[in-house]
Amino acid sequence: MTENLFFLGPDNAPRVMMPSGFLSEAEFQGLLERYPELLTDSDFGEGSPRRWVLVKREAGIADREDGGGRWSLDHLFLDQAGVPTLLEVKRATDTRARREVVAQMLDYAANSVSWWSIEDIRNWFIETSLKRNEDANARLAALLDTSGVDEERFWRQVEANLRSGRIRMLFVADEIAPELQRIVEFLNEQMNPATVAALELRLFSDGVGRILSPRIFGATQRALQNKATVKVSPAESVSEWLSALDVENRQKAEMFIAVSAETGGRPAIAKKSLAIEVSCDRRDGTHGPVRPIYVRQNGRFSVAYGMMGHSRALENPAVRADLVQELATQGFATRSVNPPESDTGYPIPSPSDAEGWSRVRTILTIIKDRLETSENGSNS
C-alpha cells in the first residue's frame, strides 16, 4: 500500500508528498556526507542521542596486515563516544540478495577491527577536514560539544572501541526490506559489544519540495536488554600497556623505547599503540610534542607522516614527501598510496639484531633532526 505524507505550509493548506526516490546512489551518499544529522539522533541503546562526524568516504579495508584496500566502505563515521560506525548505502532498486549485503558488511566489520590502525583513522579524519576546508579540531569540538577538547584521550577511546569490537554497523536505504529488517534485528540481539542497525530514509516529493522520513530498525527491546553500554578503558600507563604484550613483543617494545630515548623520544599511551613523542615547534605556534612513531602490540612500528604534519617544520606535504624518500634510502620504503599523510609499518628488530637497531637509530635521528629544523634549514 502506498503511503503519502502531508506538508502543512504557512497557509495551513496540506500539500500531498508522494513516495519518491533518489536519482542515484551517489546523490544519496552525498547527502549523508554533507548532512550526517540525517543519521538521526537515535541513541541506538547508548542512553543518549548520537552526534556524528564523517571520518572518510570510501574507506579502504584490507584483508591482511599490510594488505591493500580489498574493499571500500561507503562511509566511516564516529559518534561522540568514539564508536566507529561503518555505513553502507543501498537504494531500494539495488536487487542484490539481502544475505549478500549483510555478508559484505560482516566482512567489512571483521577486517576493519583486525587491520585498521588508529593512525589510519586519524589521518583520514585530517584529510577529510582539509578537503572540506574545515579545521579538524573544530570538527572534533563540535562532535564532543565542548571547546576544551582532550584530543588524545578521544582518539585513545576510538582505538579502544575498535580493538574491543565496539563498533556500529549501519545499513542505510530509502526502503528497508522486511527480510533485511529481520536479519538486522536478529544480529543486533546476538552481538555485544557491536551494534547492528538499519536506517530507512524514505523520500517524499510533491514536485517542488522533498521530505526525508527516517526510521530505525534493530533497536528491539530484547537487543537493548541484552547489551548494556560497554565502556572500554584505555591503558593508563606505559607499564600497563607493556604488560598486555607477550614476552617477545614486550622485549622489542622496551628496547624501542630505550633506543628512542637516545634521540629525545618519550613514550605516551595510545592504547593499542604506544606513541613516541618528540618535542618541537608546532604549526599552531606552540612548542610541544608530536607523535612521529607508533609502536604496535604486534611487534611492529609505524612512521606516522600525517602526525608529523602537526610540526612547523613538516607541515608542508612536499617536505614530508621528501622525508619519505630519505627514509626509503635507509631501507624503510613505504608502499602507501599517499605516504606524506599515511603511516606504514615495519617489524621491530629482535634485541640481538645489532644491524637492525642501527638502522632504527638512524631513522629516529633523521626524524628528530627534521622535526627540529625549519624549512629554510635553520634550527628552531
Helices and strands as residue ranges (DSSP letters): E 5-8, E 14-19, H 25-34, G 36-39, E 52-61, E 71-79, E 84-90, H 98-115, H 118-131, H 136-144, H 151-164, E 168-173, H 178-190, E 195-205, E 210-217, H 221-226, H 238-243, H 247-261, E 266-270, E 273-281, E 287-296, E 300-304, H 305-308, H 317-328, E 343-347, H 354-371
